Amino acid sequence: MATEKKDRRSIYLQRKKDGLCPRCGAKKRKSYKFSYCEDCRLFFRNYNREVSENINKVRKDRYDERKENRQCPRCGKSLGKKYKKIICASCLEKQYQYNYGK
C-alpha cells in the first residue's frame, strides 16, 4: 500500500476512473451509483456509527456532570445559587443570536 499522500491520491483517482472501488479496488457493477463497493460502504457506515456513539456518550456524561455541579452545560461556567436557568446568560445570548439574529 502506498504511504505517500500523493501516491494514495493517484491510486484513488485511477481506481475511480477505471470503475473500481477507490478503497479496496474491487470491481463494481456498471449500474451501481456509488463510488465505493457495498463492503466498503458498510465499513464506513459502521465506523461512523461507532465514533458517533462514543462522542455522544462523552458529551452526555459531561452535560450531566456539569448540570449536577451547577455549571453551564455548554461552557462550564459556574452558575449562582439564585440563578434559575440551566444555561448561563452568555450562552443563552449566543443561542438567541443564532436562532433569531437579534
N, CA, C and O atoms as a MOPAC input file, in Angstrom:
PM7 MOZYME 1SCF
protein

 N      0.84800 1    -1.18700 1     0.00000 1
 C      0.00000 1     0.00000 1     0.00000 1
 C      0.88600 1     1.23900 1     0.00000 1
 O      1.90700 1     1.29100 1     0.68500 1
 N      0.48600 1     2.20800 1    -0.76000 1
 C      1.25100 1     3.45400 1    -0.86900 1
 C      1.14600 1     4.24600 1     0.43500 1
 O      0.07300 1     4.34800 1     1.02900 1
 N      2.26100 1     4.79400 1     0.86200 1
 C      2.25800 1     5.54900 1     2.10700 1
 C      2.24000 1     7.04900 1     1.87600 1
 O      1.76400 1     7.79800 1     2.72900 1
 N      2.74000 1     7.49100 1     0.76500 1
 C      2.75900 1     8.91900 1     0.45400 1
 C      1.35400 1     9.38800 1     0.07300 1
 O      0.61500 1     8.68200 1    -0.61300 1
 N      1.00700 1    10.56700 1     0.51900 1
 C     -0.31000 1    11.11800 1     0.24600 1
 C     -0.55700 1    11.25000 1    -1.26200 1
 O     -1.64500 1    10.94700 1    -1.75300 1
 N      0.45300 1    11.69900 1    -1.97100 1
 C      0.34300 1    11.87800 1    -3.42300 1
 C      0.08800 1    10.54000 1    -4.12100 1
 O     -0.70700 1    10.46300 1    -5.05700 1
 N      0.77200 1     9.48400 1    -3.65700 1
 C      0.59400 1     8.15600 1    -4.24600 1
 C     -0.80200 1     7.61100 1    -3.97800 1
 O     -1.44700 1     7.05500 1    -4.86800 1
 N     -1.25600 1     7.77700 1    -2.75000 1
 C     -2.60800 1     7.29600 1    -2.41700 1
 C     -3.65800 1     8.01300 1    -3.24400 1
 O     -4.61800 1     7.39600 1    -3.70500 1
 N     -3.48200 1     9.30200 1    -3.43400 1
 C     -4.43700 1    10.08600 1    -4.22400 1
 C     -4.45700 1     9.61200 1    -5.67400 1
 O     -5.52600 1     9.47800 1    -6.27000 1
 N     -3.28800 1     9.36000 1    -6.23600 1
 C     -3.23400 1     8.91000 1    -7.62900 1
 C     -3.87200 1     7.52500 1    -7.77900 1
 O     -4.54800 1     7.25800 1    -8.77200 1
 N     -3.65700 1     6.63800 1    -6.78800 1
 C     -4.29500 1     5.31700 1    -6.82400 1
 C     -5.80500 1     5.47000 1    -6.73100 1
 O     -6.54300 1     4.82200 1    -7.47200 1
 N     -6.26800 1     6.32500 1    -5.82300 1
 C     -7.70200 1     6.58400 1    -5.66900 1
 C     -8.31000 1     7.05000 1    -6.98500 1
 O     -9.33300 1     6.52000 1    -7.41800 1
 N     -7.68800 1     8.03600 1    -7.62400 1
 C     -8.22600 1     8.58400 1    -8.87100 1
 C     -8.19200 1     7.55600 1    -9.99900 1
 O     -9.11700 1     7.48800 1   -10.80900 1
 N     -7.13800 1     6.76400 1   -10.05100 1
 C     -7.04200 1     5.75000 1   -11.09900 1
 C     -8.11500 1     4.67600 1   -10.92100 1
 O     -8.75800 1     4.27500 1   -11.89200 1
 N     -8.30600 1     4.21700 1    -9.70800 1
 C     -9.34500 1     3.20300 1    -9.45000 1
 C    -10.72400 1     3.75500 1    -9.77000 1
 O    -11.55400 1     3.06200 1   -10.35800 1
 N    -10.96800 1     4.99600 1    -9.38400 1
 C    -12.26800 1     5.60600 1    -9.64200 1
 C    -12.51000 1     5.73300 1   -11.14500 1
 O    -13.61500 1     5.48300 1   -11.62500 1
 N    -11.48300 1     6.11900 1   -11.87500 1
 C    -11.58200 1     6.26100 1   -13.32700 1
 C    -11.85300 1     4.91200 1   -13.99600 1
 O    -12.58600 1     4.83800 1   -14.98200 1
 N    -11.25500 1     3.84400 1   -13.45100 1
 C    -11.41900 1     2.50600 1   -14.01100 1
 C    -12.72600 1     1.84300 1   -13.59800 1
 O    -13.02000 1     0.73400 1   -14.04300 1
 N    -13.51400 1     2.50500 1   -12.75500 1
 C    -14.79100 1     1.94900 1   -12.33100 1
 C    -14.65600 1     0.95700 1   -11.19200 1
 O    -15.53900 1     0.12300 1   -10.99000 1
 N    -13.56800 1     1.03500 1   -10.44700 1
 C    -13.34600 1     0.16000 1    -9.30400 1
 C    -13.63500 1     0.91500 1    -8.01400 1
 O    -13.75600 1     2.14000 1    -8.00100 1
 N    -13.74300 1     0.16100 1    -6.93900 1
 C    -13.90700 1     0.78500 1    -5.63000 1
 C    -12.59400 1     1.48800 1    -5.28700 1
 O    -11.54200 1     0.85000 1    -5.31900 1
 N    -12.62300 1     2.78300 1    -4.96100 1
 C    -11.39200 1     3.52300 1    -4.66400 1
 C    -10.65300 1     3.02300 1    -3.43100 1
 O     -9.44100 1     3.21500 1    -3.33000 1
 N    -11.34300 1     2.39000 1    -2.49500 1
 C    -10.70900 1     1.95400 1    -1.25300 1
 C    -10.03300 1     0.59800 1    -1.39200 1
 O     -8.86800 1     0.44200 1    -1.02300 1
 N    -10.76400 1    -0.39200 1    -1.92700 1
 C    -10.21500 1    -1.74800 1    -1.96100 1
 C     -9.86300 1    -2.23200 1    -3.36600 1
 O     -9.13000 1    -3.21100 1    -3.50900 1
 N    -10.36700 1    -1.57200 1    -4.39800 1
 C    -10.05400 1    -1.96100 1    -5.76300 1
 C    -10.96000 1    -3.04800 1    -6.32300 1
 O    -10.69100 1    -3.58100 1    -7.40000 1
 N    -12.02400 1    -3.38200 1    -5.61100 1
 C    -12.94800 1    -4.41900 1    -6.09300 1
 C    -13.76900 1    -3.88700 1    -7.26000 1
 O    -14.05100 1    -2.69200 1    -7.35500 1
 N    -14.14300 1    -4.80300 1    -8.14500 1
 C    -14.95200 1    -4.41800 1    -9.29300 1
 C    -16.38200 1    -4.14500 1    -8.84600 1
 O    -16.92100 1    -4.86100 1    -8.00200 1
 N    -16.99300 1    -3.11200 1    -9.41200 1
 C    -18.38000 1    -2.76500 1    -9.10200 1
 C    -19.23200 1    -3.00900 1   -10.32900 1
 O    -18.73400 1    -3.05000 1   -11.45400 1
 N    -20.53400 1    -3.17200 1   -10.09600 1
 C    -21.46400 1    -3.30400 1   -11.21800 1
 C    -21.56900 1    -1.97700 1   -11.94900 1
 O    -21.39700 1    -0.92000 1   -11.34200 1
 N    -21.84500 1    -2.01700 1   -13.21800 1
 C    -21.95900 1    -0.79300 1   -14.03200 1
 C    -23.10500 1     0.09500 1   -13.55500 1
 O    -23.00300 1     1.32200 1   -13.58400 1
 N    -24.19100 1    -0.52900 1   -13.11800 1
 C    -25.36900 1     0.24200 1   -12.71700 1
 C    -25.27500 1     0.76700 1   -11.28600 1
 O    -26.18100 1     1.46000 1   -10.82400 1
 N    -24.20000 1     0.45000 1   -10.58500 1
 C    -24.03500 1     0.86700 1    -9.19600 1
 C    -23.75000 1     2.36100 1    -9.15100 1
 O    -22.81500 1     2.83700 1    -9.79500 1
 N    -24.55600 1     3.10500 1    -8.38600 1
 C    -24.45300 1     4.56500 1    -8.40800 1
 C    -23.46600 1     5.14000 1    -7.39700 1
 O    -23.22200 1     6.34700 1    -7.40300 1
 N    -22.89300 1     4.30900 1    -6.52900 1
 C    -21.97200 1     4.78400 1    -5.50400 1
 C    -20.53000 1     4.56700 1    -5.93200 1
 O    -20.24700 1     3.68200 1    -6.74000 1
 N    -19.61900 1     5.36500 1    -5.39800 1
 C    -18.19900 1     5.23400 1    -5.71500 1
 C    -17.58900 1     4.00700 1    -5.05300 1
 O    -16.73800 1     3.34000 1    -5.64100 1
 N    -18.02300 1     3.70800 1    -3.82700 1
 C    -17.44400 1     2.61400 1    -3.06200 1
 C    -18.31400 1     1.36500 1    -3.18100 1
 O    -19.52700 1     1.45700 1    -3.36900 1
 N    -17.67700 1     0.19000 1    -3.07100 1
 C    -18.41100 1    -1.07000 1    -3.11900 1
 C    -19.24500 1    -1.21800 1    -1.84300 1
 O    -19.09200 1    -0.44800 1    -0.89500 1
 N    -20.11900 1    -2.21000 1    -1.83600 1
 C    -21.03300 1    -2.39700 1    -0.70900 1
 C    -20.26500 1    -2.72000 1     0.58200 1
 O    -20.64600 1    -2.24900 1     1.65400 1
 N    -19.20400 1    -3.50500 1     0.49600 1
 C    -18.42500 1    -3.85200 1     1.69100 1
 C    -17.76500 1    -2.61100 1     2.30400 1
 O    -17.78500 1    -2.43600 1     3.52200 1
 N    -17.18700 1    -1.76300 1     1.47100 1
 C    -16.53400 1    -0.54900 1     1.97600 1
 C    -17.56500 1     0.43200 1     2.52600 1
 O    -17.30600 1     1.10600 1     3.52300 1
 N    -18.71700 1     0.51600 1     1.89600 1
 C    -19.77400 1     1.39700 1     2.40400 1
 C    -20.24600 1     0.91400 1     3.76600 1
 O    -20.50000 1     1.72100 1     4.66000 1
 N    -20.36400 1    -0.40300 1     3.92700 1
 C    -20.76000 1    -0.97100 1     5.20900 1
 C    -19.69700 1    -0.68300 1     6.27200 1
 O    -20.02600 1    -0.37100 1     7.41700 1
 N    -18.42500 1    -0.79000 1     5.88900 1
 C    -17.33000 1    -0.47400 1     6.81400 1
 C    -17.42600 1     0.97600 1     7.28300 1
 O    -17.35900 1     1.24100 1     8.48300 1
 N    -17.58100 1     1.91800 1     6.35000 1
 C    -17.67000 1     3.33500 1     6.70300 1
 C    -18.90300 1     3.60700 1     7.56500 1
 O    -18.83500 1     4.37100 1     8.52700 1
 N    -20.01800 1     2.98600 1     7.22000 1
 C    -21.25700 1     3.19100 1     7.96600 1
 C    -21.07300 1     2.74700 1     9.41500 1
 O    -21.43700 1     3.47700 1    10.33800 1
 N    -20.51200 1     1.56000 1     9.61900 1
 C    -20.30700 1     1.05100 1    10.98400 1
 C    -19.26200 1     1.86100 1    11.73500 1
 O    -19.42200 1     2.12700 1    12.92600 1
 N    -18.20300 1     2.25300 1    11.05700 1
 C    -17.15100 1     3.04000 1    11.69500 1
 C    -17.71700 1     4.37700 1    12.17100 1
 O    -17.47200 1     4.78500 1    13.30600 1
 N    -18.46600 1     5.05200 1    11.31700 1
 C    -19.03900 1     6.34600 1    11.68700 1
 C    -20.03800 1     6.19900 1    12.82100 1
 O    -20.12700 1     7.07200 1    13.68400 1
 N    -20.78800 1     5.11200 1    12.83300 1
 C    -21.76400 1     4.88400 1    13.89600 1
 C    -21.04800 1     4.71400 1    15.23000 1
 O    -21.47000 1     5.28700 1    16.23400 1
 N    -19.96900 1     3.93300 1    15.25400 1
 C    -19.21400 1     3.71800 1    16.48500 1
 C    -18.61300 1     5.01900 1    17.00900 1
 O    -18.68100 1     5.29800 1    18.20600 1
 N    -18.03400 1     5.80200 1    16.13100 1
 C    -17.42300 1     7.07000 1    16.52700 1
 C    -18.48900 1     8.02200 1    17.06500 1
 O    -18.27600 1     8.67800 1    18.08500 1
 N    -19.63400 1     8.10000 1    16.38700 1
 C    -20.70800 1     8.99200 1    16.81800 1
 C    -21.25900 1     8.57900 1    18.17400 1
 O    -21.51000 1     9.43200 1    19.02500 1
 N    -21.44900 1     7.28200 1    18.38500 1
 C    -21.96400 1     6.81500 1    19.66600 1
 C    -20.99900 1     7.15900 1    20.79700 1
 O    -21.42500 1     7.55500 1    21.88200 1
 N    -19.71700 1     7.00900 1    20.54700 1
 C    -18.71100 1     7.32400 1    21.56300 1
 C    -18.71300 1     8.81500 1    21.88700 1
 O    -18.69200 1     9.20000 1    23.05600 1
 N    -18.73900 1     9.64600 1    20.86100 1
 C    -18.75900 1    11.09600 1    21.06500 1
 C    -20.01100 1    11.51600 1    21.81500 1
 O    -19.93400 1    12.33400 1    22.73200 1
 N    -21.17300 1    10.96700 1    21.43800 1
 C    -22.42200 1    11.32500 1    22.10100 1
 C    -22.42000 1    10.91100 1    23.56400 1
 O    -22.94300 1    11.63400 1    24.41200 1
 N    -21.83600 1     9.74600 1    23.87300 1
 C    -21.76800 1     9.29200 1    25.26100 1
 C    -20.90700 1    10.24400 1    26.09100 1
 O    -21.28000 1    10.60200 1    27.20800 1
 N    -19.76400 1    10.65400 1    25.55400 1
 C    -18.87600 1    11.57200 1    26.26900 1
 C    -19.58200 1    12.90500 1    26.50000 1
 O    -19.50800 1    13.46100 1    27.59500 1
 N    -20.26300 1    13.42000 1    25.48100 1
 C    -20.97500 1    14.70300 1    25.62100 1
 C    -22.09600 1    14.60800 1    26.64800 1
 O    -22.28600 1    15.52600 1    27.44500 1
 N    -22.83800 1    13.50600 1    26.63500 1
 C    -23.94500 1    13.32500 1    27.57500 1
 C    -23.41600 1    13.24700 1    29.00400 1
 O    -23.99500 1    13.84300 1    29.91300 1
 N    -22.31900 1    12.51400 1    29.20700 1
 C    -21.72900 1    12.41200 1    30.54200 1
 C    -21.25400 1    13.77500 1    31.03900 1
 O    -21.48000 1    14.12500 1    32.19800 1
 N    -20.59900 1    14.54500 1    30.17600 1
 C    -20.12000 1    15.87300 1    30.55200 1
 C    -21.30100 1    16.79700 1    30.87300 1
 O    -21.24500 1    17.55900 1    31.83800 1
 N    -22.36500 1    16.73100 1    30.07200 1
 C    -23.56800 1    17.53600 1    30.30300 1
 C    -24.15800 1    17.21800 1    31.67100 1
 O    -24.45500 1    18.12400 1    32.45000 1
 N    -24.32800 1    15.92600 1    31.96400 1
 C    -24.91200 1    15.52100 1    33.24200 1
 C    -24.04000 1    15.94300 1    34.42200 1
 O    -24.55600 1    16.39100 1    35.44600 1
 N    -22.73000 1    15.80400 1    34.28500 1
 C    -21.81700 1    16.18000 1    35.36400 1
 C    -21.86700 1    17.68200 1    35.62400 1
 O    -21.92000 1    18.11300 1    36.77600 1
 N    -21.85000 1    18.46900 1    34.56800 1
 C    -21.90200 1    19.92500 1    34.73300 1
 C    -23.22900 1    20.36900 1    35.32700 1
 O    -23.26300 1    21.25500 1    36.18100 1
 N    -24.31200 1    19.76300 1    34.88400 1
 C    -25.63100 1    20.13100 1    35.39300 1
 C    -25.73900 1    19.79700 1    36.89100 1
 O    -26.31900 1    20.55400 1    37.66900 1
 N    -25.17800 1    18.67200 1    37.26300 1
 C    -25.19700 1    18.25300 1    38.65700 1
 C    -24.37000 1    19.19100 1    39.54300 1
 O    -24.70700 1    19.39600 1    40.70900 1
 N    -23.30100 1    19.75500 1    39.00200 1
 C    -22.42200 1    20.65200 1    39.75500 1
 C    -22.80500 1    22.12200 1    39.62800 1
 O    -22.00700 1    22.99400 1    39.97000 1
 N    -24.01100 1    22.41300 1    39.14200 1
 C    -24.50000 1    23.78500 1    38.97300 1
 C    -23.57500 1    24.59500 1    38.06200 1
 O    -23.20400 1    25.72300 1    38.38500 1
 N    -23.21300 1    24.01500 1    36.93400 1
 C    -22.40600 1    24.69900 1    35.93900 1
 C    -23.21500 1    24.75500 1    34.64400 1
 O    -24.12600 1    23.95700 1    34.42500 1
 N    -22.86200 1    25.70400 1    33.80400 1
 C    -23.48000 1    25.77600 1    32.48500 1
 C    -23.04900 1    24.53500 1    31.69600 1
 O    -21.85100 1    24.27900 1    31.57400 1
 N    -23.99500 1    23.76000 1    31.16000 1
 C    -23.64000 1    22.53900 1    30.43000 1
 C    -22.85200 1    22.80100 1    29.14700 1
 O    -22.17300 1    21.90500 1    28.64600 1
 N    -22.93500 1    24.00100 1    28.61900 1
 C    -22.24000 1    24.30500 1    27.36800 1
 C    -20.80800 1    24.75700 1    27.58400 1
 O    -19.88800 1    24.22500 1    26.96200 1
 N    -20.60800 1    25.74200 1    28.46600 1
 C    -19.26700 1    26.31900 1    28.62500 1
 C    -18.59900 1    25.93400 1    29.94100 1
 O    -17.38500 1    26.08600 1    30.08200 1
 N    -19.37200 1    25.43700 1    30.90600 1
 C    -18.79300 1    25.02000 1    32.17900 1
 C    -18.67200 1    26.12100 1    33.21200 1
 O    -18.12600 1    25.90100 1    34.29300 1
 N    -19.18100 1    27.31400 1    32.89100 1
 C    -19.11300 1    28.43400 1    33.84100 1
 C    -20.01600 1    28.13300 1    35.03600 1
 O    -21.11900 1    27.61000 1    34.87100 1
 N    -19.54900 1    28.46200 1    36.22800 1
 C    -20.30300 1    28.21000 1    37.44400 1
 C    -21.52900 1    29.13400 1    37.50100 1
 O    -21.43400 1    30.32900 1    37.22200 1
 N    -22.66800 1    28.56100 1    37.86500 1
 C    -23.91500 1    29.33500 1    37.98400 1
 C    -24.16800 1    29.63700 1    39.44900 1
 O    -23.86800 1    28.82200 1    40.32100 1
 N    -24.72200 1    30.81300 1    39.71700 1
 C    -25.01700 1    31.20800 1    41.08600 1
 C    -26.15100 1    30.39200 1    41.68300 1
 O    -26.90200 1    29.73700 1    40.96000 1
 N    -26.27400 1    30.43200 1    43.00500 1
 C    -27.31700 1    29.66000 1    43.68800 1
 C    -28.71700 1    30.16700 1    43.35300 1
 O    -29.66800 1    29.38800 1    43.28600 1
 N    -28.83700 1    31.48200 1    43.14200 1
 C    -30.15400 1    32.05700 1    42.85900 1
 C    -30.50100 1    32.03400 1    41.37000 1
 O    -31.62900 1    32.35400 1    40.99500 1
 N    -29.55700 1    31.66500 1    40.53500 1
 C    -29.78000 1    31.62000 1    39.08500 1
 C    -30.69800 1    30.44400 1    38.77900 1
 O    -30.37700 1    29.30700 1    39.12500 1
 N    -31.82800 1    30.69700 1    38.14100 1
 C    -32.86700 1    29.68500 1    37.94200 1
 C    -32.70900 1    28.88200 1    36.65300 1
 O    -33.18300 1    27.75000 1    36.56900 1
 N    -32.05700 1    29.44800 1    35.66300 1
 C    -31.96300 1    28.77800 1    34.36800 1
 C    -30.82000 1    27.77400 1    34.36100 1
 O    -29.91600 1    27.84100 1    35.19300 1
 N    -30.86900 1    26.85200 1    33.42200 1
 C    -29.84700 1    25.80900 1    33.32500 1
 C    -28.61200 1    26.33100 1    32.60200 1
 O    -27.49100 1    25.97900 1    32.96900 1
 N    -28.79900 1    27.16400 1    31.57900 1
 C    -27.70900 1    27.66700 1    30.74900 1
 C    -27.36800 1    29.08900 1    31.19000 1
 O    -28.26100 1    29.86700 1    31.52700 1
 N    -26.07800 1    29.43000 1    31.18700 1
 C    -25.64900 1    30.76100 1    31.63100 1
 C    -26.13700 1    31.84700 1    30.66100 1
 O    -26.55600 1    31.55200 1    29.54200 1
 N    -26.07600 1    33.08900 1    31.10700 1
 C    -26.60800 1    34.21100 1    30.33200 1
 C    -25.86600 1    34.40500 1    29.01000 1
 O    -26.49400 1    34.68500 1    27.98900 1
 N    -24.55100 1    34.26100 1    29.01500 1
 C    -23.80100 1    34.46900 1    27.76600 1
 C    -24.12200 1    33.38700 1    26.73500 1
 O    -24.23400 1    33.68700 1    25.54700 1
 N    -24.27000 1    32.13700 1    27.16900 1
 C    -24.63000 1    31.06100 1    26.23100 1
 C    -26.06400 1    31.23500 1    25.72900 1
 O    -26.36600 1    30.94700 1    24.57100 1
 N    -26.94000 1    31.70800 1    26.61300 1
 C    -28.32000 1    31.98200 1    26.18200 1
 C    -28.35000 1    33.07900 1    25.13200 1
 O    -29.08000 1    32.98700 1    24.14500 1
 N    -27.55600 1    34.11000 1    25.34900 1
 C    -27.49500 1    35.21900 1    24.38200 1
 C    -26.98800 1    34.72500 1    23.02800 1
 O    -27.52400 1    35.09200 1    21.98300 1
 N    -25.95700 1    33.89400 1    23.06000 1
 C    -25.44300 1    33.33000 1    21.80700 1
 C    -26.51400 1    32.51500 1    21.09600 1
 O    -26.65300 1    32.58500 1    19.87500 1
 N    -27.27100 1    31.73900 1    21.87100 1
 C    -28.32900 1    30.91300 1    21.28900 1
 C    -29.43700 1    31.78000 1    20.69300 1
 O    -29.93300 1    31.48100 1    19.60700 1
 N    -29.82900 1    32.84000 1    21.38200 1
 C    -30.83100 1    33.75600 1    20.83600 1
 C    -30.33800 1    34.41500 1    19.55600 1
 O    -31.09400 1    34.55800 1    18.59400 1
 N    -29.06800 1    34.81500 1    19.54400 1
 C    -28.48800 1    35.42000 1    18.32300 1
 C    -28.54100 1    34.43900 1    17.17100 1
 O    -28.89800 1    34.80200 1    16.05000 1
 N    -28.18300 1    33.19000 1    17.44900 1
 C    -28.17700 1    32.17200 1    16.40900 1
 C    -29.58700 1    31.90700 1    15.88700 1
 O    -29.80700 1    31.80800 1    14.68000 1
 N    -30.54200 1    31.79200 1    16.82000 1
 C    -31.91800 1    31.45900 1    16.42100 1
 C    -32.65300 1    32.62200 1    15.76400 1
 O    -33.34300 1    32.44000 1    14.76200 1
 N    -32.50300 1    33.81200 1    16.33100 1
 C    -33.32800 1    34.94300 1    15.89100 1
 C    -32.54900 1    36.04100 1    15.19300 1
 O    -33.15400 1    36.93000 1    14.59300 1
 N    -31.23000 1    36.00700 1    15.25200 1
 C    -30.40400 1    37.00400 1    14.57500 1
 C    -30.51900 1    38.39500 1    15.13000 1
 O    -30.29300 1    39.37000 1    14.41400 1
 N    -30.86800 1    38.50600 1    16.40100 1
 C    -31.02600 1    39.82500 1    17.00800 1
 C    -29.77200 1    40.22600 1    17.72800 1
 O    -29.71200 1    41.31200 1    18.30500 1

